[in-house]
Amino acid sequence: MSDVFENVMDLAKRRGFIWPTSECYGAVAGFIDYGPLGAMMKRRVENVWRDFYVIREGYYEIECPTIAQEAVFIASGHVAGFADKMCQCPHCKEFLRADHVAEAGGIKNASTMKNEELSAALAPCKCLACEEMLGKVEVFGFNLMFRTMIGPGTQRVGYLRPETAQGMFVDFARLLRFYRDKLPFGAVQIGKSYRNEISPRQGMIRLREFTQAEAEIFVHPDEKNRHPKFSRYADYRMPLLTSDSQLKDGEPVVLSMREAVDKGVIANEYVAYYVALTHDLLITIGIKPDRLRFRQHLPDELAHYANDCWDAEIFSGRFGWVETVGIADRTDYDLNAHAKQSGTPMTVFIQYAEPRKLARRRIIPNMGVLGKQYRNKAKAIFEALGNSTPTADGADVVIDGEKIHIPASLFEVRDEIVDIRGEDIVPHVIEPSYGIDRMCYAVLEQAYDEDTADGEARTVMRFSPRVAPIQVAVFPLMTRDGLDTIAEEITRTFHKTGIMAEYDDSGALGRRYRRQDEIGTPFAVTVDYDTKENNTVTLRDRDSMKQVRIAIDKLPSTVAALVEGSLKFAELE
């Protein structure tokens, strides 16, 4: 095959998977349209994700606006720090991502360099657009968020969200009540996010508008090694490219999730569980195990608030290893940031199994005297006394910068033993974050194949039946003698059972097979003259091209089992 990216995108445009957006006006980089088949395939990928996170894990889905007020992104750190290093080519005037130019020029660790240092390093590098040597350029930060105004005028600044996560963080208090104030719990969201990428040049890999699927799982900070379902994936084995292996230019190590946690390779059971679940999910949508790896973030790329982070990377024939999913232990950073910015507590009350005895000193002011003597300062003095350290002479408090001595006669000190029934804690957050568009591209690229069928070249998309846009095609051998009527009735029966079936009576039967193979339809039903005699049809498998005869009344349940994966076509032969 020639370059697989060119082949895939040619087929995708021709058969209605992916189109350039606003093509009649001149397409804009970083935006794509999903055509009829692409939109359907994308929904199937999203629904596999829902099967794993909503149905199996029990994390309910929410939906938040794609625009939020500025305060949300001040708290999250995006306003101050969500920027890429950028430079401008002095020759063609194209704006370029400085780290991409550096990578192409063989410069390592560009993301950790200061702007002045990187400017000097880029001088001998070539522009990615015009290929002229850059020479002297200025490197500066470019904030990737799309800024807008909420309402008329300029009173309220808003931003298109750069990730879906923040909506789940700011909804924490309501989610906590929904889950009856119990940890652990989680929320998930699938939706559009926006990043004003400097120079997106990688098709579906780097978009300015993209779809994310994220889960925010809130856990007790002391119980991250007690995932309630960890046994499901404890023995799940997979290759892990650890930070130590990367620093030593080593190879991935194959470990079970139990071994990875016990050896300290993965920080805790929660992170390990979602690493394994993600591997399982990606295999389910059709990613090949030998083109999938999980890479641990190196110490210098790990976010300052993160305890551990792993990226699921999928190998592309054009783009190399592409980060597609990130699984991070974000600790309590996000909830603390939003609590501080909004003034709303984001804590959970954890009740102890048995009350704990605690010695406490309580200061009880004489409010009658304090009120008369200090008037409008009395309330502030009362609150300050609670945090003071009294002596035999009294206590000193500071009110509006003024030091005030309160005589011992104006308050009483009591030493008490009290029962403490629980404590307020800020949960930690485990975040698996999926790039749906990158997953869709990986599915397209890995499904693409060319072979020979009946002596002629065949292009075939070997989609997993779970994500194939059309699940079964129905063909009448001829459009006469009632064969077409039977085929149309079979198609309607499929539709009634929720199976996406396409009726096709146009052209020779072999040509119809080729059309369906090219769009990845995994199964095809042919109605022939024997059907009228014995109520059976042929069921064809896309990949092996083998056929079996099957009773019409068994078609819906058989095809449903084949699509779901509980039945293999070879078992029908």
Buried (B, 14 or more C-beta within 10 A) or exposed (E): EEEBBEBBBEBBBEBBBBBBBEEEEEBEBBBBBBBEBBBBBBEBBBBBBBBBBBEEBEBBBBEBEBBBEBBBBBBBBBBEEBBBBBBBBBBEEBEBBBBBBBBEBEBEEBBEBEBEEBBEBBEEBBBBBEEEBBEEBEBEEBBBBBEEEBEEEEEEBBBBBBBBBBBBBBBBBEBBEEBEEEBBBBBBBBBEBBBBBBBBBBBBBBBBBBBBBBBBBBBBEEBBEEBEEBEBBBEBBBBBBBBEBBEEEEEBBEBBBBBBBEEEBBBBBBBBBBBBBBBBBBBBBBBEEEBBBBBBBBEEBBEEBBBBBBBBBBBBBBBEBBEBBBBBBBBBBBBBBBBEBBEEEBBBEBEEEEEEEEEEEEBEBBBEBBBEBBEEBBBBBBEBBEEBEBEEEBBBBEBEEEEBEBEEEBBEEEEEEEEEEEEEBBBBBBBBBBBBBBBBBBBBBBBBBEEEBEEEEBBBBBBBBBBBBBBBBBBBBBEEEEBBEBBBEBBEBBEEEEBBBBBBBEEEBEEBBBBBBBBBBBBBBBBBEEBEEEEBBBBBBBEEBEBBEBEBEEBBEBBBBBBEEEBEBEEBE
